[in-house]
Amino acid sequence: MQQTFLDLVRNTRDTVGYHPDIVWGNLQTPEYAAAMLRLVVDFHEIPADIEAGVAARTARAQYIGQGGRTYHVLLGEQALLTNIGGADVMRGQLRRLLDATALSGLSLGIIPARARLQIYPGDGFSVFDDRRAEVEGFRGAETITDPARLAVFRKAFGLLQSSALYGQDARDLITRVLAAT
């Protein structure tokens, strides 16, 4: 499954993503990715190939800023706080997010927990080249290709984006959470 997503990322030019309570896969550290995949494997009782999954998931990051690709990503503040893998893993992950705020081709916004929202926060999703959306949850992943439904995700992203912090404001929020972790 992770290899399939790596192929999707490799062939996508514009990615829009919203992740309210976990860190976006393309920015996950190997330790965070391993802890996340372990949770999924245990919950769904599926065969574990954590090592290969981590390699494929973390390989996605190589495409940020490459070949004219653009990434517009929103994280909810809860994604900074959700304890995946313990304090050491989270500290490493938060440092990775601080570094990511300076990556070329990536626009990373953080929606503060107390921000006024223009839309119900809903599930996390990613839209690839306005042709395909992936929505993940307990039920697994759902792939959406219908143009009318894709437009709903783009509209939701725009409304969520209006509540996000960027640049130094986002860095300050990540730094405060890191200091408390």
N, C-alpha and C positions, 0 to 999 in steps of 0.2 A: 504494500500500500504506500509506504514512504517513497519507494522508487517511482511509483506512478505520479506522485505529487512532484517529485524532483523533475520528471520529464515535463510536467505541466508548467512548472516555473521556468524551465529552460526555454520553452516555446512561447512564453508570454512576454509582451512588451509593456503592458500597463496593468498593474495590480492595485486594487483598492481593497483594504481589509479593515474590519472592525472586530476587536476582541475584548469584550468587557471584563473578563475575569481571569484570563491566562495570557501569557506572553505569546505573541505571534510566532509561529513555528520558525520562520526564517531568521529570527533574532535569538532563538534559544541557544544557550550554551549547551555543550554536550552533557553536562551533569543534569541540567534542568530537563533537557529532552529525554534523558534516560529515566528520570523520575516520572515524567509525564507518561511515557510509553509503558512503564511498569504499571501505572494506575489503570491504563486502558486495557492492557493484557489481563490484569487480574480481574477487572470488572467484567469483561466480556468472555473471560475464560478461553482465550485463544492461544495458539502456540506462540511462544516467546522467542523473538529474534531481535532482542533489544539492541544489540550491538550494530547490526545491519541497519535497523531503523534509525538509530542515532546518526550513523554515518550519512544516510540519505537525507535526513531532516536537516542536519547542520550544513550539508553541502549546498543547500538552497541559498545560503548567505552569499556565496561567491558571485551570484548574479546581480546583487545590489550594486548599482552604479555602473554596470557593464552593458555595452551594446545599446545604449540609449534607453534602457529599461527605466521605468518610473514606478515607484511604490508610494502609495498614500495610505498610511496605516494609523489607525486610532486604537489606543488601549484605554480601557477604563482604569481609573486609579486602583480598583480592586485587583487588576492583573499584577500590580506592583506588590500587593499585600497578600495575595493567595499563596499560602506556604506550600510550595511544591519542592519536596526533597530536603527540607530543613533550612536552618538559618545560613549555613555556609553556602549551600547551593543558591539560595536567594541573594545573598550578598554578591556572589559572582555574577548572577543574572542581572542584578540591578546595575553593576558596573558595566556590563555589556550594553545595557540600554543607554547609559550615559555616553558611551563611546559611539553608539549608533546615531545619536542625535546629530552627529557631524558627517554622516555618510552621504556622499554624493548620490543623487538619484532617489533618496529616501526622505519623505516628509513624515515625521513621526509626531503625532499629537497624543496628548494624555488628557482624558476627560476627568477632571477632579470629581471626587465623590459628591461634593456639595454643589457642583455646577447645575445651573438651571438647564434642563433638557427641553428640546423642542419636539421630542418624540419618545415613545416608550423605548427603553434601551434594547430589549429583545435579545435574540441569539447572536453569537459571533458569526461572521461570514467573510468570505473573500470573493471578489469578482475579478475574473481574468479576461482582459481585453474586451470587456463588455459583452462577452459571448457565453460566459459560464460562471455560475456562482456555486460555491461550496459552502454548505451550512453544516456545522458539526454540533453534536450534542450526545446525550446518553444513548439515543437511538442509532447512533452512527452518523455517517456523512450522507447528506442529500445533495445531489447535483441538479442544478436548475439551468436550463438553456432557453426557456421560453422568453422572448424579448420583453413581453409585458411584465413578467415577474422580475426579470433583471432590472427593469426600470424602477421597480419598487425598492430594490436594494440600493441603487444609486441615489435615489431620493432620500432614503433613510440615512445613507452615509453623509450626504450634504447637510442634513439637519443635525446629525450628531457632531459633525465637524465644527459647527458653529459654537459648540460648547467646549471645545478642546483648547489646551494650552500648547504652544509651540516654542521652539528655540530655548532661550534662557529660562523662561517660565516653566517649561516642561522639565528642563534640567534641574531647576530648583526643587520641583516636586519630587523627582526621582531621588535627589540628594537627601531630602528630608526623610523619605521612607528608608533609604539606605542607612542613614544615621540611627534610625530607630530599630533596625533589624539585627 
